[in-house]
Amino acid sequence: MKSITIEDMKHGYIKQNTQFLCLYCNQIYDDSFVYPYNENFAKAEYMIKKHLSSQHGDSVEALLQLDKSETGLTEVQKEFLSLVNQRLSDEAIAEKMNISKSAVRNHRFKLKEKKRQATALIALLDLLETPNKQQIEAAPRLSLTSKNDDKVLTAFLDELGHAVKIPTKEKKRLILFRKLMERFLPDKYYTEKEVNETIATMFDDHVTVRRYLIEYGMLGRTIDGEKYWVI
């Protein structure tokens, strides 16, 4: 099978030799044939488009039905994107998900960040497939960033992985908070007590850190504060 592009995913099908293949199921229409449709006949490309519309809905909803292994999206993020696809306002989305408007904004911010990261990853993988001098020169700069993160973690975490204090500089705080977020499960809803207990495995001041995690769009929270989740 040919490599599937972003445009292919948007369309929902690819053409392989003479065949049109649905990317969401095993339906195939062959360009060598014509197909009966509404007391008439239609070509393969027309049939695959009709199939997608009738069986999978629009492309957004079809993509949202893919497994997490395909999209990297949590169930909460899928629910949010489905509501966005319905062109609902932030107020309506907040009401349907039982979250605050600020949490809706956090969702938008986090997903834009995922898009930016995905774009960078695609560019990096394209470069790896066609090695050149520019790629070789870029590698040390990537590794330096990683070493800098390690230096911050070493400076602020003791031998048990507990923070000696909350960094005053935002960049360093974010490095520690990203490390902390590795201790949360992406598909789980947490109570406030469970969030505090998880934070306490790294920080003493769980109240301050919990507020930071929400402000930075790392944790989502319902308006009543009963449920938290990874954004």
C-alpha atoms as one frame of an Amber mdcrd trajectory, in Angstrom:
protein
   0.000   0.000   0.000   1.219   3.514  -0.771   2.133   5.898   2.058  -0.969
   7.622   3.421  -0.758  11.424   3.430  -2.566  13.995   5.550  -4.739  14.868
   2.562  -5.640  11.173   2.176  -6.766  11.098   5.813  -8.936  14.175   5.238
 -10.570  12.572   2.189 -11.022   9.221   3.940  -9.833   7.086   1.030  -6.850
   6.376  -1.210  -6.465   5.151  -4.776  -4.206   2.125  -5.134  -3.692   1.203
  -8.772  -7.295   0.909 -10.042  -8.884   0.527  -6.601 -10.404   3.115  -4.269
  -9.916   1.962  -0.662 -11.797   3.286   2.382  -9.349   4.122   5.190 -11.921
   3.398   7.920 -13.062  -0.079   6.823 -12.282  -2.650   4.141 -14.665  -1.327
   1.485 -13.104  -1.245  -1.997 -14.419   0.011  -5.334 -12.526  -0.846  -8.510
 -12.190   1.678 -11.318 -12.390  -1.188 -13.784 -16.107  -1.511 -13.062 -19.230
   0.608 -12.872 -21.698   0.081 -10.026 -25.498   0.167  -9.890 -26.698   3.181
  -7.921 -30.230   4.632  -7.682 -31.432   2.800 -10.802 -28.386   4.055 -12.678
 -24.644   3.390 -12.775 -21.749   5.173 -11.077 -17.964   5.056 -11.231 -15.758
   3.831  -8.390 -14.676   7.248  -7.081 -18.291   8.411  -6.823 -19.199   5.203
  -4.974 -16.369   5.494  -2.423 -17.464   9.055  -1.625 -21.073   7.939  -1.190
 -19.876   5.066   1.011 -17.923   7.438   3.257 -20.875   9.793   3.606 -23.447
   7.094   4.386 -21.326   4.759   6.529 -18.875   7.035   8.334 -20.436  10.501
   8.399 -18.161  13.482   7.909 -14.377  13.083   7.953 -13.982  14.622  11.419
 -16.340  12.161  13.110 -14.812   9.262  11.175 -11.307  10.202  12.341 -12.560
  10.561  15.906 -13.736   6.940  15.794 -10.181   5.723  15.222  -8.371   4.038
  18.082  -6.104   6.064  20.367  -3.147   4.196  18.877  -3.996   5.912  15.567
  -4.716   9.458  16.799  -3.054   9.771  20.208  -6.239  11.394  21.521  -7.822
  10.623  24.883 -11.565   9.986  25.160 -11.990  13.421  26.756 -10.194  15.092
  23.857 -12.318  13.160  21.357 -15.489  14.322  23.106 -14.241  17.908  23.027
 -13.366  17.789  19.308 -16.721  16.219  18.476 -18.471  19.145  20.167 -16.205
  21.624  18.363 -17.147  19.909  15.101 -20.782  20.692  15.910 -19.822  24.390
  15.862 -20.911  24.864  19.466 -19.860  27.933  21.437 -17.391  27.673  24.317
 -20.289  28.175  26.729 -22.248  25.276  25.199 -19.201  23.006  25.185 -18.482
  23.839  28.825 -22.069  23.000  29.769 -22.155  19.702  27.896 -18.795  18.569
  29.340 -19.578  19.978  32.799 -16.373  22.021  32.813 -15.512  25.727  33.033
 -14.975  28.037  30.055 -11.320  28.336  31.067 -11.034  24.530  30.771 -12.465
  24.775  27.246  -9.777  27.317  26.409  -7.196  24.992  27.927  -8.405  22.199
  25.631  -8.012  24.454  22.596  -4.527  25.525  23.674  -3.402  21.966  24.359
  -4.642  20.675  20.998  -2.943  23.531  19.143   0.231  22.533  20.962  -0.236
  18.912  19.821  -0.626  20.150  16.236   2.579  22.166  16.501   4.418  19.148
  17.907   3.003  16.862  15.216   4.173  19.279  12.498   7.668  19.301  13.961
   7.674  15.495  14.193   6.596  15.077  10.556   9.354  17.471   9.451  11.900
  15.553  11.533  10.848  12.159  10.162  10.952  13.504   6.598  14.519  14.640
   7.215  15.461  11.239   8.619  14.203   9.580   5.451  16.490  11.834   3.365
  19.658  12.369   5.464  21.654  15.474   4.670  24.177  17.818   6.192  21.484
  20.116   7.611  19.970  17.253   9.590  23.343  16.180  10.996  24.067  19.704
  12.181  20.646  19.988  13.834  21.058  16.890  15.992  23.416  18.409  18.622
  21.010  21.300  19.224  18.202  18.823  19.904  20.330  16.910  22.385  21.380
  20.092  24.184  17.751  20.851  24.987  17.381  17.405  26.524  20.556  17.862
  28.586  19.276  21.208  29.846  16.061  19.549  31.037  18.127  16.914  32.819
  20.166  19.632  34.528  17.017  21.289  35.846  15.625  17.981  37.106  18.919
  17.144  38.791  19.052  20.582  40.434  15.507  20.533  41.798  14.802  16.859
  42.515  16.390  14.845  45.303  17.473  11.222  45.003  13.866  10.105  45.627
  12.501  12.276  42.834  10.970  14.819  45.249  11.261  18.536  44.473  13.276
  20.548  46.956  11.232  23.621  45.972   9.064  25.068  43.211  11.322  26.946
  40.753  10.723  30.695  40.509  11.518  30.757  36.772   8.593  29.618  34.652
  10.730  27.655  32.166  12.160  25.540  34.971   8.731  25.104  36.573   7.368
  23.752  33.308  10.192  21.211  33.049   9.334  19.883  36.525   5.590  19.962
  35.849   6.010  17.992  32.614   7.954  15.410  34.613   5.166  15.341  37.207
   2.502  14.830  34.513   4.161  11.522  33.618   2.705  10.231  36.896  -0.893
  10.864  35.718  -2.781   8.418  33.488  -4.188  10.083  30.328  -7.539   8.237
  30.215  -8.455   8.460  33.889 -10.722  10.847  35.783  -9.201  11.866  39.132
 -10.778  13.183  42.313  -9.165  16.226  43.920  -7.783  13.958  46.636  -6.159
  11.684  44.043  -4.676  14.693  42.243  -3.234  15.985  45.529  -1.789  12.571
  46.348  -0.128  12.330  42.932   1.305  15.843  43.200   2.549  15.046  46.701
   4.809  12.344  45.267   6.943  15.217  43.892   5.886  18.481  45.606   4.983
  19.403  49.176   2.688  22.313  48.213   0.038  20.394  46.289  -2.428  23.317
  46.351  -0.082  25.702  44.509   1.066  23.067  42.054  -2.509  21.953  41.315
  -3.412  25.562  40.483  -0.374  25.839  38.189  -1.266  22.612  36.368  -4.753
  23.931  35.627  -3.489  27.384  34.565  -0.894  25.840  32.244  -3.541  23.637
  30.612  -1.987  20.393  31.826  -4.981  19.349  33.935  -8.664  19.902  33.206
 -11.298  20.276  35.931 -15.086  20.309  36.118 -16.750  23.460  37.451 -17.618
  21.743  40.735 -14.032  20.512  41.112 -15.113  16.880  41.472 -13.291  15.551
  38.399  -9.813  16.196  36.998  -8.148  14.765  33.883  -5.049  15.068  31.760
  -5.477  17.516  28.866
